[in-house]
Amino acid sequence: MAERAATVGVTALAECCPSILAAPLAVGEAGELARAFAALSDPVRLRMLSMLAAAPSGEVCVCDFVAPLGKAQPTVSHHLKVLGDAGLIHGERRGKWVWYSLDRARLTSLRDALSA
C-alpha cells in the first residue's frame, strides 16, 4: 500500500513539475532557468546563500556579509543584486539597511527542475 502511495505521489509530481530532463524546454523557460543557475555559479554567491540558509532569523543584514566574505561593500551589493535579479533572494529596506532572505520556493523549483 505504501509503495502504491509513493508511486502515485511521484506520478503527481511528475505531472505537476516536469523535470527539465524529461521534456524539451521552451525558450523562455530555458532562459529563466539559465539565469538562475548562472547566479549560482559564483563561490561568493553560494556562500551568501549558505549564510542566509543558516541564519537563525532567516534573514541577514547587508552589513553582515562584508566581514565574513572578505569583500568590499560594493562587491557584496553586486552579488546580492545578481541573486535578487535571479529571484533567489528578497531584500527589505529597514532604515538605512537592507535585510535579505532566501526565496525558498524559487530554490525548490530549481532543484525540482533537475530532478529526474
QUIFENKA-V615086 format. One record per run of one state. SS is the DSSP state (@ for helix, = for strand, . for the rest). FROM is the first residue (numbers start at 1). TO is the last residue. If there is no record, write none. Layout:
ss->SS from->FROM to->TO
ss->SS from->FROM to->TO
This chain:
ss->. from->1 to->1
ss->@ from->2 to->16
ss->. from->17 to->26
ss->@ from->27 to->39
ss->. from->40 to->42
ss->@ from->43 to->54
ss->. from->55 to->58
ss->= from->59 to->61
ss->. from->62 to->62
ss->@ from->63 to->69
ss->. from->70 to->72
ss->@ from->73 to->85
ss->. from->86 to->88
ss->= from->89 to->94
ss->. from->95 to->96
ss->= from->97 to->102
ss->. from->103 to->103
ss->@ from->104 to->114
ss->. from->115 to->116
